[in-house]
């Protein structure tokens, strides 16, 4: 009882100041009325900083994903095992990447995600694609979001010079998770260093992603990952969660509950100020998704592919809904550009 009273005091103070790392860790224990209070405080802060607007995103053929490694990946991650590469457009040579992007441009697409399988060092091997990416930026108006990873200084500088718009990077705050899930010989310090490398190299927008429950459904280093991101700085933060995927070691894992995921996101809202927070598209479906989407309305200002019932509830809450046929990892400066370009195609 005393512990819950202390947590209530932290929540009272959070309206006027960012919470500390230690306070954030302790808030993982909120339950009952304090959980409700956590959502209430998060919503007040969101309204104050972002207004009563919910930005929703529908990535589609107007913003597809491309894999520069095709179906190949040097890792066999416990949550993916190359499964999600199957849904991307393969572009395994620089010429093919350029042609795919040129075709997208001519078809009126807004942009694309350039991704692929990882090397055993934990990054997408983009070195030979830098000139193709530069040519795409020079000859089209596509917005390029590039999935990077634990890249080197030289590759980060190359991507900055190629003029990419956004670098998306997964951030992990637990060494056990890095080993057990990714199979990488890396540490949390490597992830913080990678964040710094992206920014110091001059990449315009660096957007961290945090997967809640990545360690086989368990909460581990999520708050530490958030603290690392806070030290480096960001304008936009994406939350995703594991999906039990057939053919992977997590096929039969239970994802964290909707309440647990939203608890972590709400804590992030209390840790940061002025940062947009999004619920990303990678999350389970069914009833679990409906519950997660609904609770997330209290803690996010962005959401990818919300359920219809969530949109109705958002309207009931008095939120203004603005939709975009793009990725939720694009900072706000791209939203007007995309809406203006695709206004005749959008139906929201």
ABEGO torsion letter per residue (X at the ends): XAAAAAAAAAAAAAAABBBBAAAAAAAAABBEAAAAAAAAAAAAAAAAAAEBBBBBBBBBAABBBBBAAEABBABBBAAAGGAAAAABBBBABAAAAAAAAAAAAAAGBAEBBBBEBBBAAGBBBAAAAAAAAAAAAAABABBBBBBAEBBBAAAAAAAAAAGBABBBBBBBABAAAAAAAAGBBBBAAAAAAAAAAAAAAGBABBBBBBBBGABGGBBBAAAAAAAAAAAAEBABBBBBBBBBBBGBAAAABBBBBAAAAAAAAAAAAAABBGBBBBBBABBBBEAAAAAAAAAAAAABABBBGBBAAAAAAAAAAGBBBBBBBBBAABBAAAAAAAAAAAAAABBX
